[in-house]
Amino acid sequence: RAVSPLPNLWIRDSAGRWHATGHYAPRPLGDDGEVTLSLAIVPPLEADTSWIDVVAIGQSAQVRVRLPVRWTWNP
């Protein structure tokens, strides 16, 4: 289901540094309400980041999830 406005998203990296997000646009993934997000993370993550906590803060609730980070190189 669509959420408007989108919640504020913050990132905490495996070194304990906080990052802001912006310029994200949700894209539907299917008919079940799932979406994908492309995020601009400021400042950018360091190359040795092994996981991130994504914190979503809405008007009446907060959600936190820890995600592994896998780095790939696409020149």
C-alpha positions in Angstrom: 0.0 0.0 0.0 1.2 3.5 -0.7 2.6 5.5 2.2 2.6 9.2 1.9 4.6 10.9 3.0 7.4 8.4 3.0 9.1 7.9 6.3 12.5 9.5 7.1 15.2 6.9 6.5 18.5 7.0 8.4 21.5 4.6 8.0 24.0 3.6 10.7 27.0 1.7 9.4 29.1 -1.1 11.0 31.6 1.5 12.3 28.8 3.4 14.1 28.6 6.4 11.7 25.2 7.9 10.9 24.2 8.8 7.3 21.2 10.6 5.9 19.2 9.5 2.9 17.5 11.4 0.2 16.3 11.5 -3.4 14.6 8.1 -3.1 11.7 7.0 -5.2 9.8 3.9 -4.5 9.1 1.5 -7.3 6.4 -1.2 -7.1 7.9 -4.7 -7.0 4.6 -6.6 -7.5 0.9 -6.5 -6.7 1.4 -7.3 -3.0 2.5 -3.8 -2.0 6.2 -4.4 -1.9 8.5 -1.7 -3.2 12.2 -1.2 -4.0 14.1 2.0 -3.1 17.1 3.6 -4.7 18.8 5.7 -2.0 21.3 8.5 -2.1 23.3 8.0 1.1 25.2 11.1 2.5 28.0 10.8 3.3 28.7 7.7 1.2 29.4 4.4 2.9 33.0 3.4 3.3 34.2 0.4 1.2 34.8 -1.7 4.4 31.2 -1.4 5.6 29.9 -4.9 6.4 26.4 -4.1 7.5 24.0 -1.2 7.9 21.1 -0.5 10.2 18.2 1.1 8.3 16.0 3.2 10.6 12.6 4.3 9.3 10.9 7.0 11.4 7.2 7.7 10.7 4.6 9.9 12.4 3.7 7.2 15.0 6.2 4.4 14.8 9.9 3.6 14.2 11.3 0.5 12.6 15.0 -0.7 12.5 16.4 -3.5 10.4 20.1 -4.7 10.1 21.1 -5.6 6.6 24.4 -7.2 5.3 26.3 -5.1 2.7 27.9 -6.9 -0.2 30.2 -4.9 -2.4 30.4 -5.5 -6.1 32.5 -3.7 -8.7 30.9 -2.6 -12.0 33.4 -0.4 -13.9 
